[in-house]
Amino acid sequence: MRRFRLVGYLSSLLLAAGAALTGAATAQAAQLAAADGYVALGDSYSSGVGSGSYISSSGDCKRSTKSHPYLYAAAHSPSTFDFTACSGARTGDVLSGQLGPLSAGTGLVSISIGGNDAGFGDTMTTCVLQSDSSCLSRIATAEAYVDSTLPGKLDGVYSAISDKAPNAHVVVIGYPRFYKLGTTCIGLSETKRTAINKASDHLNTVIAQRAAAHGFTFGDVRTTFTGHELCSGSPWLHSVNWLNIGESYHPTAAGQSGGYLPALNGAA
C-alpha cells in the first residue's frame, strides 16, 4: 500500500511540474505574440532630416513622414508605433529621452546612433572649410574616439534597450558612404572624399560589432546607397546646403525610401 501511495505522490508531483512548465511556456508564447509594437530611436538619419515633410509637433527633432521608420510603420501596421528619434541625438540623449515607449510589448526597435558622438558635424565642417591636412587630422581624431570611447557608449544604449524591451528584435542601422570616388566632382578633393568614406566604413564596423555582441541585427545601408552617393550623378544625399546647413550630408526623401527603408525591411 505504501508503495502505491509513493508512486501516486510522485506522479502528482510530476504532473504539477509539467503543468507549471506548460503554463510558463504558454505565458511566454503569449507575451511574445503580443510583442508587436514598433519603436524608432536614434539621430537625424532616423528622424528623417533632409527628407522634408516634418511633423510639426516634433519641433527641432524634425521627424519626417518620409523617414524610413514612418514608411515602415505605414507599410506594416504595427499595433503601436512610437517615433522618438531626434535630430542631433547622441547616445546620452537616447538614454535620457527616447526609451520611454519601450516595454515587453515592443516587438521591433530600430536605431541609428553614434555619428554625432564621433563628431560627424564638426568633422564635415572642417573638411569643407579647411585644407586636406586639417580634414585628415580631424578624421583621425574622430576615428580614435570611435575606437576608444564609442563602443562603451553604444553598449550602454544597447543594454538599456534589451532591459526595457526584452522581447524586441533590434535593428541597428548604419550610415552610408558619402562619395562616389574616381569621378570628376566639384567640391571636396579626392583625398578628402576618400578619407571621409573610410571613416564612415570604420564607424559602421564598430557599430556592427557592438550590435552583434548584443544579439542585434545590423542594417547596412552602404549596399543600397551604392550608385547614389554624392558625385554619382544620382545622389540620395544632400551636399552642402548653405541655405539650410542642417540638411547637409543627410539622406533625401529618395535616400530614406530607396536606401534606408530596404535595409530596415531586410533586417527586420
N, C-alpha and C positions, 0 to 999 in steps of 0.2 A: 504493500500500500504506500509506504514512504517513497518507494522508487517512482511510482506513478505520480505522486504529488510533486516530487522534484522535477520530473520531466515536464509536468504541466506548468510548473512555476517558470522553468527555463523557457518553455515555449511562449509563455506570456511576455517574458522579458524581450525575447527576440521580436515578437510581433509589435510590441510597443516601440522598440528601437527602429524597426522598419517603418512603422507609421510616422515616427518623428522625422526620419531621414526623408521619407517621401514627401511629408508636409513641407520640410525645409526646401527641398528641391522644387516643389510646386510653387512655393512662395518666391523663390529666387527666379524661376522662369517667368512668373507673373510680373515681377519687378522689371526684369529685362525687357519683357514685351511692352511694358508701359513706358520704357525709356526711349521716347521717340521725339523729344524736343530738340531744337537746334539753337545753339548759342554761338554767335560770331564775335570773336575777340580780336584785339590787335591794334595795329597802327594805321597809317593813312592808306597803305596798299590794300587793307581790308575794308576800311571805311569807304573807299572809292574816290579819294581826292584825285581830281583830274578828269573825272568822267561826267561831271555836271549832274543836274537833277538832284541837288542836295535836299534832304529832308529838313524843312525849316526848324523843326523842334530840336534837331541835333546840334544847332549852333555851330561853334567853332570846330566841333568834331567832324563836320562835313561828311555825314553818312549819306550815301547816294543810292537812289533806286536803281542805278545802273551798275552798282558794285556786284562782285561775284557772290557775296553772301545773300544779298537781296534777290538776285536772279535765281540762286539755288533754291531758296525758300519758296519763291513763286512757282518753280517747276516741280518741287517735290512735296509741297504742302505738309510740312511737319506739324505735329499737334500744337507746338508753340514755337515761336521764333523771337529770340532776343538778340538785338544788334547793339553791342556796346563798344565796338571798335571805334577808335578816335584818332584823328589826325594828330601827329606829333607824339603819340604814346611811346613810352619806354616800358621796360619790364616792370619797374616800380609802379607805373600808372595802371598797368593791368592788375597788379596785386591789390592796389588800393581802391580802384574804382570800377573794375569791369567784371568781377567774378560773381557779383550778387545773384544773377539769374541761374547759376549752376546748381544742380541738385541731382538726386538719384534718378529723376525723371528725364535727365538730359541724355539723349542718345548720340548726338553728334556735336562736336566742338571743332571750330576752325580758328586758326590764329596765325597771323604774321607778326613777328616781333623780333627785335634785335638790331635793326638797321639804325634806328635813332640812338640806341645805346652806344653803337660803334662810331657815332658822329658823322652819319651819312651827309646831312645837310652842310656841315662845315667843310667836309672833305670836298664836296662838289663845288662849293663856293670858292675854295682855294684853287681847285683845278681850273675853274672857268676864268678866274681873275688874275692868277699868278703864273709863274713860269713852270716849265716841266719839272725842274728840280724841286720846287716848292710843292707841287702836286704830288710827286713821288714820295717826298718826305712825309706829307700829311697822310698819305695812304699807308705808309709803313707804320705810322703811329696808330692808325685805326686797326690795322691787322694785328699789331701787338696787343691791343685791347681785346680783340676778338679771341686771341689765343689765351690770354691770361685771366681775364675778368668775365667776359660774356658767358662762358659755359656755366659758371656758378649762378649767374642771374637767370639764365634760361632754366636751369634745374629748379630754381625756386618757383618760377611760374608754372612749370610743368607738374611739379609735385602738388602745388596748390590746386591745379585743375583736377588731378586724379583724386585728391582728397574730397573735393566738393562735388565731383561728378564721377563716381566710381564705375558707373555703367556705360560711360560715354566712349565712343570711338573718336579719337582726337586726330585731326589732320593739321599738321604744321606746314603752312605754305611758305615757300621760299621767295626769292627775289630774282628778277630777270637779269640777263646780261644786257648792258645798256647800248652797246655799239656793235654794228657790223664792221669788221675790220677789213683792211685791204681795199677800201673804196675811196674815191675822191669825195671829200665831205668838208664843207665849210664849218669851221668852229674849232674844237679842240684838236691838238696834234695827235698823230697816230700813237705816239709814246704815251700820252695821257689816256687815250681811249683804251689802249691795251692794258695799262695798269689798272684802270677802273674795272674792266671786265674781270681781270684776275682777282681783284679784291672782292667782287661780287661772288665769284666762284668760291673763294676762301670762306666768306661768310656763310654761304649755303652749305659748305662741307661741315662746318662746325655746328650749324643749326640741325642739319640732318643727323649728325652723330648723337647729339643730345636728345633729339626726338626719339631715335631708335632705342637709346638707353632707357627711356621711359615707356617703351612699347607703343609709341605713337607712329603714325604714318606720315612720311614726308611727301608733300606735293610739290614736285619740281616743275617750275614754270619756264625753265630755260628751253626746254624742248618745244613747248607750244609757242614761245615767242621767237623761235628761230625763223629768220626771214622777215621779222617785223621789228628789229632793233632800230635805233637811231642810225641814220646813214644807209638804211636798207632800201629806201625809195618807197616803202610802205610801212612806216613806223607806227607801232601801237604805244609809243611813249611820247610824252611831251618833251621837247628840247627846252632850253632856257626860255622862259616866258617873262619878259621884263615887266609886262603889264599885270601879271598875276604870278608872282615868283613862287608861290606855294605849290603851284601845279607843275613846276619844272621837274622833269625826270620821274613823273608819275604816269601810270597807265591811262590811256584814253578810254572812252567807253568801249571801243573795239578791243582794247587790251584786256579789259575786265571780262568781256563776254567771250572773246576768242582765245585769250591767253590764260587767265586765272580760272574762269569757270570750268573749262575742261580738266584742268589739273585737280580742282576740288572734286569734280564728278568722278574722275578716275581713282582718286584716293579714298573717297568716302564709301 
